[in-house]
Amino acid sequence: MSNPESIQESMLGNEPITESILETAAEANANDKVDTLPSIHEQFRLLELQAAEHYDAWLRAKAEGENIRRRAQEDISKAHKFAVERFAGELLAVKDSLEAALAVPEQTVDSFKSGVELTLKQLVAAFEKNALHEVNPAGEKFDPHKHQAIGMLDSEQEANTVVSVLQKGYTIAERVLRPALVMVAKPKS
C-alpha cells in the first residue's frame, strides 16, 4: 500500500505515476475523509438549490401580492359602482307613488295634496334609512362648515345667527352633502 509520501515522490518525478498508485491514493484519501466538510462543488450545488427554492418562494409571494392587489381593486370598483344601490331601491317606491298620482284621471286639490304628502313621507323615510339628514339651522349660530351665507340682515337676534333659511342643507353620515343657504343677522353697530 502506498502512502501520500510515495505519491508526492511520484509527482516529483522520482517514480512514474501508475493507475495503481492513483487508486491507492484515492483509497487513502477516502479513509482519511471521514469527518471532513463537503467539497466546494457540493456546497455550491446545495446553495444553488437553496437559491432556486428561495427564488421560487419569492415569485409565488409576488404573484400572491399581485392577486391580492387586483382583487382589492375589483372590490373597490364594485363598491363604487353599487354604492347607491340600496338608496336607489328606496327611491323606487317614491317614484311609483308619483307616477300613480299622475295616472289618476280626475283629481281634486285635496286628493292631490294628500298624495304629495304621502310621497314626501316615503321620501323622508328613504332618507332616514340611508343616513341622509336635513339641516334646518333657523335660529342657530352660523357654522361655515354646514351653512352658506347668502346675505346679512338687520335683526333683533344675536350677531352671526341664522335669521332665515332659503334652502335646507343635507348631511350624509355626518358629512355635509349640501350646505344650507341662509341669511345671517348683522352685528349691531
C-alpha positions in Angstrom: 0.0 0.0 0.0 1.3 3.4 -0.9 1.2 6.4 1.4 0.9 10.1 0.5 4.6 10.5 0.6 5.1 8.0 -2.2 2.5 9.8 -4.2 4.4 13.0 -3.7 7.7 11.3 -4.8 5.9 10.0 -7.9 4.8 13.5 -8.7 8.2 14.9 -8.2 9.4 12.6 -10.9 11.2 10.1 -8.7 8.8 7.4 -9.7 6.4 7.0 -12.7 2.7 7.5 -11.8 0.7 4.5 -12.4 -3.0 3.8 -12.1 -2.4 1.6 -9.1 -0.7 4.5 -7.3 -3.7 6.8 -8.0 -6.2 4.2 -6.9 -4.2 3.7 -3.7 -4.1 7.4 -3.1 -7.9 7.7 -3.6 -8.5 4.9 -1.1 -6.2 6.6 1.4 -8.0 9.9 0.9 -11.4 8.2 1.3 -10.3 6.6 4.6 -8.9 10.0 5.8 -12.1 12.0 4.9 -14.4 10.5 7.5 -15.2 13.8 9.3 -14.5 16.4 6.7 -16.7 19.1 5.2 -18.4 18.6 1.8 -16.5 19.7 -1.2 -16.8 23.1 -2.6 -18.7 21.7 -5.6 -21.2 20.0 -3.3 -21.6 23.2 -1.2 -22.1 25.2 -4.3 -24.8 22.8 -5.6 -26.6 22.9 -2.3 -26.5 26.7 -2.3 -27.8 26.8 -5.9 -30.7 24.5 -4.8 -31.5 26.8 -1.8 -31.3 29.9 -4.1 -33.7 28.2 -6.5 -36.1 27.4 -3.7 -36.0 31.0 -2.3 -36.5 32.4 -5.8 -39.5 30.2 -6.4 -41.0 31.2 -3.0 -40.3 34.9 -3.8 -42.1 34.5 -7.2 -45.1 32.8 -5.5 -45.3 35.6 -2.9 -45.0 38.3 -5.5 -47.8 36.6 -7.6 -50.0 36.3 -4.5 -49.4 40.0 -3.7 -50.4 41.0 -7.2 -53.5 38.8 -6.9 -54.5 40.5 -3.6 -54.0 43.9 -5.1 -56.0 43.1 -8.2 -58.9 41.6 -6.1 -58.9 44.7 -3.8 -59.1 47.0 -6.9 -62.0 44.9 -8.2 -63.8 45.1 -4.8 -63.3 48.9 -4.7 -64.6 49.2 -8.2 -67.7 47.2 -7.4 -68.3 49.2 -4.2 -68.2 52.4 -6.2 -70.4 51.0 -8.8 -73.1 49.6 -6.5 -72.8 52.0 -3.5 -76.1 53.8 -4.4 -78.0 50.5 -4.9 -79.7 50.4 -1.5 -80.7 54.1 -1.7 -82.0 53.7 -5.3 -84.2 50.8 -4.1 -85.7 53.0 -1.5 -86.4 55.8 -4.1 -88.3 53.4 -6.4 -91.3 53.5 -4.0 -91.3 57.3 -4.2 -91.2 57.2 -8.0 -94.0 54.7 -8.1 -96.2 57.0 -5.9 -95.5 60.0 -8.1 -96.4 58.0 -11.2 -99.6 56.7 -9.6 -100.6 60.3 -8.6 -100.2 61.4 -12.2 -102.1 58.4 -13.6 -105.4 59.4 -11.7 -107.6 61.0 -14.4 -109.6 63.3 -12.3 -108.1 64.7 -9.1 -109.2 67.2 -6.5 -106.9 69.6 -4.8 -107.3 67.7 -1.5 -106.6 64.3 -3.0 -103.6 65.7 -4.9 -102.3 67.3 -1.7 -102.7 64.1 0.4 -100.9 62.1 -2.3 -98.0 64.5 -2.3 -97.8 64.4 1.5 -97.7 60.6 1.4 -95.0 60.7 -1.2 -93.0 63.2 0.9 -93.3 60.8 3.9 -91.9 58.0 1.8 -89.0 60.2 0.6 -88.2 61.2 4.2 -88.3 57.6 5.3 -85.9 56.7 2.5 -83.5 59.5 3.6 -83.6 58.3 7.2 -82.9 54.7 6.3 -79.8 55.9 4.4 -78.4 58.3 7.0 -79.3 61.4 4.9 -80.3 64.1 7.4 -81.9 67.5 6.8 -80.1 70.6 8.1 -82.5 73.4 9.0 -80.5 75.8 11.1 -83.0 78.6 11.8 -82.1 80.4 15.0 -78.7 78.6 15.3 -75.2 80.1 15.3 -73.8 80.4 11.8 -71.4 77.5 11.0 -69.5 77.9 7.8 -68.9 74.1 7.6 -72.7 73.5 7.4 -74.2 76.7 6.2 -73.6 79.0 3.2 -74.5 82.7 3.9 -76.2 84.5 1.1 -76.5 87.8 2.8 -76.8 89.7 6.2 -80.0 91.2 7.6 -80.6 93.7 10.4 -82.3 91.7 13.1 -83.0 91.6 16.8 -81.2 88.2 17.0 -77.6 87.9 18.2 -74.9 88.7 15.5 -73.9 85.8 13.2 -77.1 83.9 14.0 -79.2 82.3 11.2 -82.2 84.5 10.6 -83.9 82.7 7.7 -83.2 79.5 5.7 -83.6 79.9 2.0 -82.7 76.3 1.2 -82.3 73.4 3.7 -78.9 71.6 3.7 -78.3 67.9 4.0 -75.7 65.7 5.6 -75.0 62.1 4.9 -73.4 60.1 7.7 -72.3 63.4 9.4 -70.7 64.7 6.2 -72.1 67.8 4.5 -73.8 66.8 1.2 -75.2 70.3 0.6 -74.8 73.3 2.9 -77.9 75.2 3.9 -78.4 78.6 2.2 -79.1 81.1 4.9 -79.4 84.7 5.8 -77.4 85.8 8.8 -78.0 88.6 11.4 -75.8 91.6 11.1 -73.7 92.7 14.1 -75.3 95.7 15.8 -73.4 98.9 15.2 
